[in-house]
Amino acid sequence: MTGITVKARKKLMLFSGRAYPELGNEIGECLGIAPTPTRVSDFANGEIFVRFLESIRGCDAFVLQSHTAPINQWIMEQLIMVDALKRASAKRITVVTPFFGYARQDKKSHGREPISARLMADLFAAAGADRLMAVDLHTAQIQGFFDGPVDHLFALPILASYVEGRLDVSQVTVVAPDAGRVRVCERWTDRLGSPLAIIHKRRDPDVPHQVAGDVAGRTCIVVDDMIDTGSTITKAAEALFAQGAARVIVTATHGVFSGDAVDQLKNSRISEVIVTSTLPIPPEKRFDKLTVLSIAPLIARAIQEVFSDGSVTSLFEGRT
């Protein structure tokens, strides 16, 4: 005998940063495990210290951090966690970002601009990540920025199931708030069997948005990947009502709600705003029209598929 043979073992370990521990605990409950105990603290000058309190040698590590405000702090914390895992001999490291920061900067629109989404992918690769997992990236091309597997999850089944259970879809028109959302909205129309309308977004505040499609007398579902300041969504709703829409409902995967977004949405004629729990929404940003659907079961199922060398795509086949 010239070697030692051991039976292969696999161990899944979940690690959650401080940005959104509630989501980490919920995903852990879905998986039947608890997030790994971790000591994370800040030095007096703001530098971040991370130490895991259990052995992680040879484990399949899933590092969860949703890039909420203050976004740069939480991205840096996740990078440091990945570095610590690599140096502690984790077998495979998967970065789980329900909301992937800097995703809107995915191309150069003008000279002398960065492509920050690519920089993010490079940073995680340099830190030691083997795989990325994200929910509804701003554009699908971001998957190509990371030199390794990327699991792009879709919130559409969660959002669409909620809508199907509460509306007569024969009276629904799916609305893309700009040209960039058309492909996603086409998946919605395939799912609901509803017509599609598109809003021509005008940058000039004195020129009203134009609507292409049948919206008069119908319930319009505006589909976007995120709601940040709320201005795009509220202007889209105004344009739809001007064309005779009977009701406007907004769905988005990520509820960022920056600035006065909450006030804009509360004071608008929008009937309901539906988002998922990819980002924490504190009590002061919740309002009567807001519905938050849990993303934890979807992420937990994807983690289980990756760990067991199954198919993440199978979670969406025939459902998007």
N, C-alpha and C positions, 0 to 999 in steps of 0.2 A: 504494500500500500504506500503510495507516494503523496497522499494528500489527506485532508480532513473534509468530510462531507457532513453538512448540517442541513436539517430540514428547513426549507424556506419559510420565513415568517413575515407577515405584514402587519403593521400597526398604524392605524389612522389616528392622528392627533390634530386637534383644532386649536388655533391660537387667535385670540381676539385682542385688537388694540383698544385704546381708551376712547376712540372717537364715537363708538356706538356699541357699547357692551351689551345692551338689551338685545340687539339683533344676534350677536354672538351666542348669547344664552338660548335664544329661541331656536337657532340652527342646531345648537348642541342638543336641545331637547328632541328635535326631530331625528337626530342621528343616534340618540340614546347615550350620548357622552357629554362630559362637561368640558368647557374650554380649559386648556392646560394652565395651571397656576403660573402667573408671570409677575415679576416685580418690575414695574415701570415707574420711573420718577424723573423729575427735571432738576438739573443743576441750577445754581443761582443765576447763571447767565443764559438759561434757556435751553442748554444742551440736554439731550434725552439719554437716559440710561435704561437698558433692558437686560434682564436676566431671567431665564426660565428656571423654574424651581423643581423640575423633574428631568430625568434623563430623556433625551430625544434621539439618541444614536440609532440610526437605521430606520427612523419612522417616515411615514408619508405625511408631510406637514402641510396643512392648509392655513394660510395666514390671512385672516379677515380684517379688513379696514375699509370703511366707507369714507370717501373723501369729502367730508362735510367741513363747514367753517369751524376753526381757522384751517383752511385746506392745506396750506404748506406744512404746518406742524404735523398733521396726521399722515401726510405722505412721507415725511422724513421719519416719523416713528415706524411706519411699516417697512421702510427700507432698512432701518436699523434692526428690526425684528428678523427680516430675511437674512441679513448678514450674520446675526447671532445664530440662526438656525444652521446656516452653511458651516460656520466654524464649530458647531456642536455636532457635526456629522449626520444631519438629517439626510435620509436617502433621496428624497424628492421633495421639492418645495413648490407649492402652488400658491400664487398670490391671488386672493379673492377680493375683488373690488366691485361691490354692488353698483357703486357710482364711480366711474373712472375719471379722475381729475384731469383737467386740461384737454379733454377730448374734443372740445370745439375748435382748438387750434390744430387742425389736422392737415392743413395745406397753407401755402402762401397765397394770399389774395392780392398782396402788393409787395413791392420790393422791400428788402431789409426787415422782413418779419420772420419770426421763428416758426418751426413746426413742433410745438411743445408736446403734442401727443406722441410723436416719435421719441422725443427726449425722455418722456416718462417710461416708455418701453425699454429704452436703453438703460435707464437707471435701475430698473428692476432686474434686468439681465445682468448688469454689472454687480449688483448686490448678491446675486446667486439664485434667482428664481428660475425654475425649470419650466413653469407653465403659468399662464394667466387665465383667470376666469372673471368675466364681467357681465353685467346685465344691460342690454340695450345701449351699446356704444353709440356715440353721436353719429358716426358713419362706420360702415362695415370695413372700410379700407384700413382702419386702425389695426385690425387683426394681422395685417401684413407687416406692421412695424416691429413686431416681436419675433425673434428668430427661435421659435419653438411653438408648441401647441397653444392655441387660444380657444377657450370654450366661451362662445358668445351665446349667452342665454337671452331668451325673449320673454317679456312680461305679458305679451299679447294674450296667451291662453287665460291668464288670471283676470286681466281686465275685461276681455271679451265675454268670459263666462259670467261675470258680474252683470254686464250690460244685457246679455241674453236673458238673464233671469228676471229682469225688471222692465224691459221695453218690448214693444211690438216692433220687431226688426223690419217688418214690411213698411214701416213708416219712417225708417232711419236712413239718413244720408251720412256717409263717412266723409269728413272734411280734412284735407291737408292744409295746414296753416301757411305753408310755403312750398316751393318746388322741391326742397330737400326732403320732405316727409312723404312724397308721393309713393315711393316703393313700399314703405311701411303701411301706408293706408291701403294699398292694393291688397296686402295680406289680410287686412281687416275686411275689405269688401268680399274677398274669397271666403272668409269665415262666416260673415253675416249674410252674404247674398244681397248686399245693399249697394246702391249706386255711389259713385265717388264725385266729390266736388273739390275744386282746388281754388285757393285764394292767391291772387297775384299780389304779393306783398310790395308795397311802394315805400321807398325810403323817405320820400318827400312828405312831411307831415300834413301839408296842405292838399295832397292828392289822395282821395279815398282808395282803399283797397278794392280790387275787383274780384268778383266771384264767378267762377266758371263751373256750371253744374246746376242740377235741379235741387233747390233748397226751399222753395216757397211752400209753406204749410207743413213742413216736415220737421222731425226731430233731428238736429244736426249733432253729430259726435265729432268734435275736433280732437285729432290725435297728434300728440307731440311726444318727443322723448323726454323733455324736461320743461318745467315751469320755473324760470329764474325770477325776472322782475315782474312778469305777468303782463307786460305791455303787448307782446305779440298775441297772446291769447285773447285779451280783452278787446283789442282792435279787430281781431278776426271775428269775435262774437258780434261786435257792432256792425261789421260788414254783412254778416249773415242775417241779422235782424232787419237791416235795411233792404235785403232782398226777399223778405217775407218769411223767414224761418219762424216756426212756431215755438221752438224750444232749442236751447243750446246746452249741451253737456260737454265737458272737457275731460279727456283722459290723458295722463302722462305717466311715464315710469318713475321719473325722479322729481320729487317736490323740493326744489331748492329754496324758493320763496325768499329771495333777497329784497332788501329795501322795503318799499311799501307795497310789495306784491299782494300781501294778505288783504290790505285795505282795497286795492284795486279789484280783487276778485270778489270780496264781500259786497262791494257797492255796484258790481256789474249786474247785468240781467242774466248771467249764466246760472242755470238751475243747480248744477252739481259739478264739483271738481273731484275727479277720481285719480288717486296716485297710489303707488306701492310704497312699501316701507324700506326702500333702498337707502334712504337718508332719514336721520332722526328728525322728527317734527315736534318741537317743544310745545308746551301748552299755549304759549302766547302766539304761536303761529297756526293754531287750529281754529276753525270756524265752522259754523253750522252747515255750510254747503260742502264741506270737505269730507271725503271718504278715503280711508287709508286701508289698502289691502296688503296682507302679509306676503312678503317675498321669501320668507324663511323656508317654507317647504320646498320651493323650487330649487333654491341654492343647496339645500341639504340633499335633495335627490341627485343633483348634478355632482356634488362631492362624492356621494356614494358610488355613482357610476364611474367616476375617474379612479377612485380607490380600487374598485373591483375590476378595472380594465373593461368596463362595459361601454355603452354607447350613450353619449350625452345627446346626440342628435335624435335618438329614439324618444326623448322627452317631448319633442315638438313635431315629429312626423305625423301628418294628418291632423294637426291641431293648430297650425298657424296659417 
